[in-house]
């Protein structure tokens, strides 16, 4: 066997070994991320359920309606949506909240002009 043949085979083996090791590491990270996300979703779901129970017990008040945007941002932070590569969900929520606040501010402005 020629040295260049032997070392070629050895080089191919090392490259394959490195790729396999990297694949295993990527799979481990992906599995950990999925587990972490599942735990966060479960915690968020539990927290939302508690909040719903508390709201039902206390009754909803008008002052709580204004805090919706802040609650959306906090829940996005807790669920990890802010850190996802695809931020379209959060941007969509912001646009909805922004449109609602613009509509209400327009209504308020018009009502102030009418008076």
C-alpha positions in Angstrom: 0.0 0.0 0.0 1.3 3.4 -0.9 1.6 6.1 1.8 -0.7 8.5 0.0 -3.4 5.7 -0.2 -3.1 5.0 3.5 -3.2 8.6 4.6 -6.1 9.3 2.2 -8.1 6.6 3.9 -7.0 7.9 7.3 -8.0 11.4 6.3 -11.4 10.3 5.1 -12.0 8.4 8.4 -11.1 11.5 10.4 -13.4 13.7 8.4 -16.3 11.3 8.8 -15.6 11.0 12.5 -15.6 14.8 12.9 -18.9 15.1 11.0 -20.5 12.3 13.1 -19.4 14.0 16.3 -20.8 17.3 15.1 -24.1 15.7 14.1 -24.4 14.1 17.6 -23.7 17.4 19.2 -26.3 19.2 17.1 -28.9 16.5 17.9 -28.2 16.8 21.6 -28.6 20.6 21.5 -31.8 20.3 19.5 -33.2 17.8 22.0 -32.3 20.1 24.9 -33.9 23.1 23.2 -37.1 21.2 22.6 -37.2 20.0 26.2 -36.6 23.5 27.5 -39.2 25.0 25.2 -41.8 22.3 26.3 -41.1 23.1 29.9 -41.5 26.9 29.3 -44.7 26.3 27.4 -46.1 24.2 30.2 -45.1 26.8 32.8 -46.7 29.6 30.6 -49.9 27.6 30.2 -50.1 27.0 33.9 -49.5 30.6 34.7 -52.1 31.7 32.2 -54.6 29.3 33.8 -53.9 30.8 37.2 -54.4 34.3 35.9 -57.7 33.3 34.3 -58.8 31.8 37.6 -57.8 34.9 39.5 -59.6 37.2 37.0 -62.7 35.1 37.3 -62.5 35.3 41.1 -62.0 39.0 41.2 -64.0 40.0 38.1 -62.6 42.0 35.3 -62.1 45.7 35.7 -61.7 48.5 33.1 -58.2 49.4 34.4 -56.9 45.9 33.5 -57.6 46.4 29.8 -54.8 48.9 29.3 -52.1 46.5 30.5 -52.6 44.0 27.6 -49.6 45.2 25.7 -47.3 44.8 28.7 -48.6 41.4 29.5 -48.1 40.3 25.9 -44.5 41.5 26.0 -43.9 39.7 29.3 -45.4 36.5 28.1 -43.3 36.7 24.9 -40.2 37.0 27.0 -41.2 34.0 29.2 -42.1 31.8 26.3 -38.9 32.6 24.4 -40.6 34.1 21.3 -38.4 37.1 21.5 -35.3 34.9 21.1 -36.6 32.8 18.2 -35.1 33.4 14.8 -38.6 34.0 13.4 -40.0 37.0 15.2 -43.1 37.3 13.0 -45.4 36.2 15.8 -44.2 38.9 18.1 -44.3 41.5 15.4 -47.8 40.5 14.5 -48.9 40.9 18.1 -47.3 44.3 18.3 -49.0 45.4 15.1 -52.3 44.3 16.4 -51.7 46.1 19.7 -50.4 49.2 17.9 -53.4 49.3 15.6 -55.8 49.0 18.6 -54.1 51.8 20.4 -54.0 54.0 17.3 -57.7 53.4 16.8 -58.5 54.3 20.4 -56.3 57.3 20.3 -58.0 58.5 17.1 -61.3 58.1 18.7 -60.2 60.0 21.7 -58.8 62.8 19.5 -62.0 63.0 17.5 -64.2 63.0 20.7 -62.0 65.8 22.1 -62.5 67.9 19.0 -66.2 67.4 19.1 -66.4 68.8 22.6 
